[in-house]
């Protein structure tokens, strides 16, 4: 009888120990079985970065539910409505599109404004922003850059009368398009201007049908430096669009270790790195999941 009681006591201790063990995870980060919902916007870069976030969280012991390819116009409402827990956002988007503040060009100032505004209005936390800046830019063909010595937007403005500009229509009108350029650099009196679909701009410039076009500064095609030159915004007329994870406050309160995990990921992301990752998908036609896994494997020893 005594043996039975001792055996029962030992079994009870083992059960308790096993339950306690279930509350831990790899490297002590996160609770095994805790589920985190990671979202992404519906374009290559956001998919890649979101997948790297997801892999980093899984490495720390979290179960991750992926809700990717959410429309850029809907993803903010998705996190506010508690449909996702986090996603990568851009500081310029937060400032201009969500908070609808005035244009600001200093990266740290923009970050502080969106961090404070999101906390106050939405109970969302911006974690550390990456150096990767997916902002507005203009590129020219390598041929025209070499021929006319165009390396900066000031150079472009000086040679505007020799440039065939491939616009996307809205760029001519919106605040961070031609109006911002004109305010900073003066008028751009193009040799000609024609509106093209955004998806055709690299083909059009690459074939010599136009000389210059708007771009986002981490587009994968810009890695083809033998064909295209991204011009320096030497008068800093555009707002920064630095990548950063946006996370629901309630999630961070329950799992504060998430901040350290995602901040470590963002610390590895600069503009050149993100451009190269985008190129693997948009130029080399690899799957974004494979590109994200390759990148995670290259950095995971630091976690």
QUIFENFEN-V310095 format. One record per residue. RES is the residue in one letter. OMEGA is omega as a letter, one per 30 degrees, with the letter a starting at -180 (none if undefined). Layout:
BEGIN
RES;OMEGA
RES;OMEGA
END
This chain:
BEGIN
X;l
X;l
X;l
X;l
X;l
X;l
X;l
X;l
X;l
X;l
X;l
X;l
X;l
X;l
X;l
X;a
X;a
X;l
X;l
X;l
X;l
X;a
X;l
X;l
X;a
X;l
X;l
X;a
X;l
X;l
X;l
X;l
X;l
X;a
X;l
X;a
X;a
X;l
X;l
X;l
X;a
X;l
X;a
X;a
X;a
X;l
X;a
X;a
X;l
X;l
X;l
X;l
X;a
X;a
X;l
X;l
X;l
X;l
X;a
X;l
X;l
X;l
X;a
X;l
X;a
X;l
X;a
X;l
X;l
X;l
X;l
X;a
X;a
X;a
X;l
X;l
X;l
X;a
X;l
X;a
X;l
X;l
X;l
X;a
X;a
X;l
X;l
X;l
X;a
X;a
X;l
X;l
X;l
X;a
X;a
X;a
X;a
X;a
X;l
X;l
X;l
X;l
X;l
X;a
X;a
X;a
X;a
X;l
X;l
X;a
X;a
X;l
X;a
X;l
X;l
X;a
X;l
X;l
X;a
X;a
X;a
X;a
X;l
X;a
X;l
X;l
X;a
X;l
X;l
X;l
X;l
X;a
X;l
X;a
X;l
X;l
X;l
X;l
X;l
X;l
X;l
X;a
X;a
X;l
X;a
X;a
X;a
X;a
X;a
X;l
X;a
X;l
X;l
X;l
X;a
X;a
X;a
X;a
X;a
X;a
X;l
X;a
X;l
X;a
X;l
X;a
X;l
X;l
X;a
X;l
X;a
X;a
X;a
X;a
X;a
X;l
X;a
X;l
X;l
X;l
X;a
X;l
X;a
X;a
X;a
X;a
X;l
X;a
X;a
X;l
X;l
X;l
X;a
X;a
X;l
X;l
X;a
X;a
X;a
X;a
X;a
X;l
X;a
X;l
X;a
X;l
X;l
X;l
X;l
X;a
X;a
X;a
X;l
X;l
X;l
X;a
X;l
X;l
X;a
X;a
X;a
X;l
X;l
X;a
X;l
X;a
X;a
X;l
X;l
X;a
X;l
X;l
X;a
X;l
X;l
X;a
X;a
X;l
X;l
X;l
X;a
X;l
X;l
X;l
X;l
X;a
X;l
X;a
X;a
X;l
X;l
X;l
X;a
X;a
X;a
X;a
X;l
X;a
X;a
X;a
X;a
X;l
X;l
X;l
X;a
X;l
X;a
X;a
X;l
X;a
X;a
X;a
X;a
X;l
X;l
X;l
X;l
X;a
X;l
X;l
X;a
X;l
X;a
X;l
X;l
X;l
X;a
X;l
X;l
X;l
X;l
X;a
X;l
X;a
X;l
X;l
X;a
X;a
X;a
X;l
X;l
X;a
X;none
END
